[in-house]
């Protein structure tokens, strides 16, 4: 059924930028809120950002606000996370997820998950 695939991760230097993509198949993203989460080794999964399906409202964790930007292109059935001014503490596996009920920081509210893409910020 519904699947999400992340791409765009990699190794970048501190202060650099990456753009992550989340492509959906088997369902239409128009009707889902899409969240980005990340998990570093030994730490809990944390919410990074989310974009709603209704009015396009966006949400950001305090740790990334002002540096990351989430957007969606419904025609391409894809959501993006533009990450600028990256810091070593941004290093993690990044996941996108879809929720029919809206944006939540609680990852248990999300219905579909991608496999994750590794982001490493190091000099």
JOHU-V835126 format. One record per run of one state. SS is the DSSP state (~ for helix, > for strand, _ for the rest). FROM is the first residue (numbers start at 1). TO is the last residue. If there is no record, write none. Layout:
BEGIN
ss from to
SS FROM TO
SS FROM TO
END
This chain:
BEGIN
ss from to
_ 1 2
> 3 7
_ 8 9
> 10 12
_ 13 17
> 18 25
_ 26 28
~ 29 31
_ 32 32
> 33 39
_ 40 45
> 46 51
_ 52 57
> 58 60
_ 61 67
> 68 73
~ 74 76
_ 77 77
> 78 83
_ 84 87
~ 88 90
_ 91 91
> 92 99
_ 100 106
~ 107 109
_ 110 111
> 112 113
_ 114 116
> 117 121
_ 122 123
END
